[in-house]
Amino acid sequence: PGVIATRAGAMAAAKALYREHGALGVLAHLLESKLIFPEEYELLRGAVTNPSKSIAGAEEIVSALVAGDGEWYRAEDLFELIGLLARVSHQSGRGLKQLKLNGSLAKLPFGSTGRTMARWKTRFFRLEGGGLIYYAREEDSKPKGQLVLAPSTHIRDSAATGRAHCFNLLLRQGGNRTMSLALSAQSGNEKEAWICALARAVHASRAGE
């Protein structure tokens, strides 16, 4: 985790493992894909198979990852998986591991959906310490903006048109007002890596870590 691996679309391989091994096959695929660490695989395996360590709904959360019909895991399913991982990590007395991740993502202006005339712009993003900072260019020292990944943040797939590998950060702005930021990665691999890393920061903030 933290290193973006190159591999073919996740879903076909994950579904094949699920058919043969059930939820444990999906966990094995997540480990192979470097979306979870070996010790996290063991924690999740225990949550799925060991009644004394189980968390209600654990198997359903893992199995939901292969319910989609796309080529890659859905953002909202990965977000729920990391939430499950946060709970089993806390239950075991460990904190949820946090990742630093840098790289280029395309973004729309806040609140845009891709169905308007708003233009995508590529920015260089840094995820560190529960915050997401972005710059106009990698070599810049002054950021264009910074987002705090608060406990109320959610991540889901984006319906933005014209771009592949999109996902939305949903940020609560006070009251019931939610601000949406559409992001697009350069590949499905990168999308999944970013979603998992961002989800770790959000779920850690929920646990007060």
Buried (B, 14 or more C-beta within 10 A) or exposed (E): BBEBEEBEEBBEBBBEBBEEEBBBBBBBBBBBBBBBBEEBBBBBBBBBBEEEBBBEEBBEBBBBBBEBEEEBBBBBBBBBBBBBBBBBBBEBEEEBBBBEBEBBBBBBEBEBBBEEEBEBEEBBBBBEEBEBBBBEEEEEEEBBEEBEBEEBBBBBBBEBEEBEBBBBBEBBEEEEEBEBBBBBBBBBBBBBBBBBBBBBBBBBBBBEB
